[in-house]
Every structure is written in structure tokens, then in C-alpha cells.
């Protein structure tokens, strides 16, 4: 099992760990701990280096996190120093928090659940259960989201026992509950005063760090499935 250091501190940029297993067929190693986010929930995996070797991919394998690297694999037991691409990570943190503000605002104002989403640094798209979505409504949503960002909501992270977490109303904002049955602890991300969701990704500490969002486009993806594209910009 890999200790996921990023779960309680998304601002860690470096760490020290030990190689606990090796997978030459994948050019991958397993570490006892990591700050590398392995991807999930629409957020891409982190990139960076381990002992100077480029980490070109990170992925989850059960309760383990595999680090795929370029170069010779260090032997089991080797101590390694990892550094993430912080500029890329921080842009993803701002984007992910912006997506939660969008989700929370739309759910509060219109009761629309999320049917899908994806992001890259400073860009994202989210699908909602809307029957109609027109330019006027999109402009209203954009303004409402930016007001919430400018309010300066604190973001809090907790890891709760599954039974306790699922007593929280509307914890799952996606149309389908994507949490596997075997997960005994649930990580929650709260935008204080606006939104509380189960989520495994990395976020900023305050919505002011997001900057502002611009709705770049919107599309109909079905009778009750509408897609909103956002760009994250500096204030």
C-alpha cells in the first residue's frame, strides 16, 4: 500500500521514499509513499522526476501507485527523492477547484447533477443534466461562479469512514456513484459555504487562488445532457 501524501497536503512539491517493488515490463516502480497524483476523477496524473529520472506517467493499481519512469529502474530498497512538476500541478489544482465551484453553483441554483467531466491545466469541461442551456443562462452561471470564487471560500479536506461519509446529503454529485464498494474510507473536499463532495484530487486552499473562470463554449450532448467548457484565468 502506498501512502498518499497529496491527499492531506496538495502543496507538497517534494518527498523522500523507498522503492518497494519493481515492474520492468512497464518501466515502473512502486514506492512506500508519494506526492504524485495518479490521475482520476477527470484530473490527469502528475509528472516530475525521481532521483532525476523523468516520471512520464503515474497510475493507480488497486491500493498501489505505479510510477513509470524513463531510465534504469532503481533496485528494491533504493531511497529516492521525488519532485513534481509544480507549475503543472498548481494549474490543475486551480482548475479542479474551479470545476467544483461550477458544480456546486449549478447544483445549488438548478439542482442539476454532473454526468461527466474532464480537465487539463487551466481548461475543463463538465456535463450536466440540463434540458435546455442557452447563452443567457450560460452567462448567468459564469457570473455566479465568479462571484463565489471572489467570495474567498476556504477549502477543507477530510478522510471519513465510509458509513459516516455517506450520511452527508448529496455527497455524490455525479449521476452515477463512482465509488467502488470496497473503499472503506472516503475523502471529502468541502468548499465551505458552497459545496461538499467525495473527491480524490488536489485542490487549492481558498477559491481566491483560482482566479476567475470564463465559459469558453457550451454544447448539447443529448436530450438532458449539456456540456460546459471553461477556461481558468488569472484575476
C-alpha positions as CSV (number, residue, x, y, z in Angstrom):
1,X,0.0,0.0,0.0
2,X,1.3,3.4,-1.0
3,X,1.0,6.3,1.5
4,X,-0.7,9.1,-0.5
5,X,0.9,12.2,0.8
6,X,-1.0,14.5,-1.5
7,X,-4.4,13.5,0.0
8,X,-4.0,15.8,3.0
9,X,-1.5,18.3,1.6
10,X,-1.8,19.2,-2.0
11,X,1.1,21.8,-1.7
12,X,3.8,19.2,-1.1
13,X,6.3,19.6,-4.0
14,X,9.0,17.1,-3.0
15,X,9.3,13.9,-0.9
16,X,11.6,11.1,0.0
17,X,10.5,7.5,-0.4
18,X,11.8,3.9,-0.8
19,X,11.3,1.6,-3.7
20,X,9.2,-1.4,-2.5
21,X,8.7,-3.2,-5.9
22,X,9.7,-3.1,-9.5
23,X,7.8,-3.9,-12.7
24,X,10.4,-3.9,-15.6
25,X,7.8,-4.8,-18.2
26,X,6.1,-1.4,-17.5
27,X,9.3,0.5,-16.6
28,X,7.5,1.1,-13.3
29,X,8.4,1.2,-9.7
30,X,6.3,1.1,-6.5
31,X,7.1,3.4,-3.6
32,X,6.2,3.3,0.1
33,X,4.9,6.9,-0.2
34,X,4.3,9.5,-2.9
35,X,3.1,13.0,-3.6
36,X,2.5,12.1,-7.3
37,X,-1.3,12.2,-8.1
38,X,-2.1,9.0,-10.2
39,X,-5.0,10.5,-12.0
40,X,-8.7,10.0,-11.6
41,X,-12.0,11.9,-11.4
42,X,-11.1,13.8,-14.6
43,X,-7.8,15.1,-13.2
44,X,-4.7,14.0,-15.1
45,X,-1.7,12.4,-13.3
46,X,1.2,14.4,-12.1
47,X,4.6,14.5,-13.9
48,X,8.0,15.1,-12.5
49,X,11.2,13.3,-11.5
50,X,12.5,10.6,-9.2
51,X,16.3,10.8,-8.5
52,X,16.5,13.0,-11.6
53,X,14.8,10.5,-13.9
54,X,11.6,11.7,-15.7
55,X,8.3,10.4,-14.4
56,X,6.3,10.1,-17.6
57,X,3.1,8.5,-16.1
58,X,1.6,7.6,-12.8
59,X,-1.3,5.3,-12.3
60,X,-3.3,3.6,-9.6
61,X,-3.2,-0.2,-9.3
62,X,-5.5,-1.2,-6.5
63,X,-4.1,0.4,-3.4
64,X,-0.8,1.0,-5.0
65,X,0.6,3.8,-7.1
66,X,2.9,2.9,-10.0
67,X,5.5,5.4,-11.2
68,X,6.5,4.9,-14.8
69,X,10.0,6.4,-15.4
70,X,12.5,6.9,-18.2
71,X,15.8,5.3,-17.4
72,X,17.1,2.4,-15.4
73,X,14.8,1.2,-12.7
74,X,16.3,1.6,-9.2
75,X,16.6,-1.7,-7.2
76,X,14.1,-2.5,-4.5
77,X,15.1,-0.8,-1.3
78,X,16.6,2.2,-3.0
79,X,15.9,5.6,-1.4
80,X,14.5,8.1,-3.9
81,X,13.8,11.8,-3.9
82,X,10.8,12.9,-5.9
83,X,9.9,16.3,-7.3
84,X,6.6,17.0,-9.1
85,X,6.1,19.5,-11.9
86,X,4.7,22.1,-9.6
87,X,3.7,24.6,-12.2
88,X,1.5,22.0,-13.9
89,X,0.1,20.6,-10.6
90,X,-0.9,24.1,-9.4
91,X,-2.7,24.9,-12.6
92,X,-4.6,21.6,-12.2
93,X,-5.4,22.4,-8.6
94,X,-6.8,25.8,-9.6
95,X,-8.8,24.1,-12.4
96,X,-10.1,21.3,-10.2
97,X,-11.3,23.7,-7.6
98,X,-12.9,25.9,-10.3
99,X,-14.8,22.8,-11.5
100,X,-16.1,22.2,-8.0
101,X,-17.3,25.8,-7.7
102,X,-19.1,25.3,-11.1
103,X,-20.6,22.1,-9.9
104,X,-21.7,23.4,-6.5
105,X,-23.2,26.6,-8.0
106,X,-25.2,24.7,-10.7
107,X,-26.4,22.1,-8.2
108,X,-27.4,24.8,-5.7
109,X,-29.2,27.1,-8.2
110,X,-30.7,24.5,-10.6
111,X,-30.4,21.1,-9.0
112,X,-28.5,19.7,-12.0
113,X,-26.3,16.7,-11.4
114,X,-23.0,16.1,-13.1
115,X,-22.9,13.4,-15.8
116,X,-19.2,13.6,-16.7
117,X,-16.2,15.8,-16.7
118,X,-12.5,16.2,-17.7
119,X,-9.8,18.7,-17.3
120,X,-6.3,19.8,-18.3
121,X,-4.2,22.6,-16.9
122,X,-6.4,25.7,-16.9
123,X,-9.1,24.1,-19.0
124,X,-12.0,21.9,-18.2
125,X,-15.4,20.6,-19.3
126,X,-18.4,19.4,-17.3
127,X,-21.6,17.7,-18.3
128,X,-24.9,18.4,-16.5
129,X,-28.4,17.2,-16.6
130,X,-30.0,20.2,-18.3
131,X,-32.9,20.0,-20.7
132,X,-32.1,23.5,-22.1
133,X,-28.9,25.5,-22.0
134,X,-28.8,28.9,-23.8
135,X,-26.3,31.7,-23.9
136,X,-28.3,33.9,-21.4
137,X,-28.3,31.1,-18.8
138,X,-24.6,30.3,-19.5
139,X,-23.7,34.0,-18.8
140,X,-25.7,33.9,-15.6
141,X,-23.9,30.7,-14.5
142,X,-20.5,32.2,-15.4
143,X,-21.2,35.3,-13.3
144,X,-22.5,33.3,-10.4
145,X,-19.4,31.1,-10.4
146,X,-17.0,34.1,-10.4
147,X,-18.9,35.7,-7.5
148,X,-18.4,32.5,-5.5
149,X,-14.7,32.4,-6.4
150,X,-14.3,36.1,-5.4
151,X,-16.0,35.4,-2.0
152,X,-12.9,33.6,-0.9
153,X,-14.3,30.3,0.3
154,X,-11.9,28.1,2.3
155,X,-11.4,24.5,1.1
156,X,-11.2,21.8,3.7
157,X,-10.2,18.1,3.1
158,X,-11.2,15.2,5.4
159,X,-10.9,11.4,5.2
160,X,-14.0,9.8,6.8
161,X,-15.2,6.2,7.4
162,X,-17.5,5.2,4.5
163,X,-20.6,4.9,6.7
164,X,-20.1,8.4,8.2
165,X,-19.4,9.9,4.8
166,X,-22.5,8.6,3.2
167,X,-24.7,10.1,5.8
168,X,-23.8,13.5,4.3
169,X,-26.7,14.6,2.0
170,X,-25.8,14.9,-1.7
171,X,-22.2,13.8,-1.1
172,X,-22.1,12.2,-4.6
173,X,-22.9,14.9,-7.2
174,X,-22.4,12.6,-10.2
175,X,-25.4,10.9,-11.7
176,X,-23.7,7.5,-11.0
177,X,-21.9,6.7,-7.8
178,X,-18.4,6.0,-9.0
179,X,-17.0,4.9,-5.6
180,X,-16.3,1.2,-5.5
181,X,-17.9,-0.8,-2.8
182,X,-14.6,-1.9,-1.3
183,X,-13.5,1.6,-0.4
184,X,-13.7,1.8,3.4
185,X,-12.6,5.5,3.8
186,X,-13.9,8.4,1.7
187,X,-12.0,11.6,1.1
188,X,-14.3,14.6,1.1
189,X,-13.5,18.1,-0.3
190,X,-15.5,21.0,1.1
191,X,-15.8,24.5,-0.3
192,X,-17.0,26.0,2.9
193,X,-20.4,27.5,2.5
194,X,-20.9,26.2,-1.1
195,X,-20.1,22.6,-1.8
196,X,-19.2,19.3,-0.2
197,X,-18.3,16.2,-2.3
198,X,-16.4,13.0,-2.3
199,X,-13.3,13.6,-4.3
200,X,-9.8,12.2,-4.6
201,X,-8.0,15.0,-6.4
202,X,-5.9,18.0,-5.5
203,X,-7.2,21.5,-4.7
204,X,-6.2,25.0,-3.7
205,X,-6.8,26.2,-0.1
206,X,-9.0,29.1,-1.0
207,X,-11.2,29.9,-4.0
208,X,-9.3,33.2,-4.4
209,X,-6.4,31.2,-5.7
210,X,-8.5,30.0,-8.7
211,X,-8.5,33.5,-10.3
212,X,-11.7,33.6,-12.5
213,X,-13.4,31.4,-15.0
214,X,-14.6,32.1,-18.5
215,X,-17.2,29.8,-20.2
216,X,-15.4,29.2,-23.5
217,X,-18.2,27.1,-25.1
218,X,-21.3,25.0,-24.4
219,X,-22.9,22.2,-26.3
220,X,-25.8,19.8,-26.2
221,X,-24.7,16.2,-25.8
222,X,-28.2,14.8,-25.6
223,X,-31.8,15.4,-24.6
224,X,-30.9,16.2,-21.0
225,X,-27.1,16.3,-21.2
226,X,-25.4,19.7,-21.7
227,X,-21.7,20.4,-21.7
228,X,-20.0,23.5,-20.4
229,X,-16.3,24.3,-21.3
230,X,-14.4,26.6,-19.0
231,X,-11.0,28.4,-19.1
232,X,-9.3,29.4,-15.8
233,X,-7.7,32.8,-16.0
234,X,-5.7,35.0,-13.6
235,X,-7.8,37.6,-11.9
